[in-house]
Amino acid sequence: MASVLGSPTVFFCRNNGFAISTPASEQYVGDGISARGPGYGVKTIRVDGNDVLAVLSATRAARKMAIGSGKPVLVEAMTYRCGRSRVQRNFLSHLAGLVTIALQMIASRIEVDRKSSNSRRPTTLCTE
């Protein structure tokens, strides 16, 4: 939708190699998530998610690309799972928490946009 509407949005995916409790290799065929972006008209950047400076640089580049093109950009940070997933412990609680965080981010962003004269800045969404 962001691509169709020309939304300068930065999507951030922390790819730890698992989809909920199942290894990603058993969930889909392919090379991560970033390979899917071009099919949706979304530019993509893949970065070593364990390198803080590389993630910072990639995120800044994605923001610049999104603002410059007026279109979405996906950043995929390749990392590892550290311990059990919260989803495994309590899926519904986790889902409710994600929805709450997303709503807070949207409300916060709307407030920032109201105060800002630059309404074409990208919105950054963090996912787990």
Secondary structure, DSSP 8 states (H G I E B T S, - for coil): -HHHHT---EEEEEE-SEETTEEGGGT--SSTTGGGGGGGT-EEEEEETT-HHHHHHHHHHHHHHHHHHSS-EEEEEE----S--HHHH-HHHHHHHHHHHHHHHHHHHHHHHHH-S-TT---EEEE-
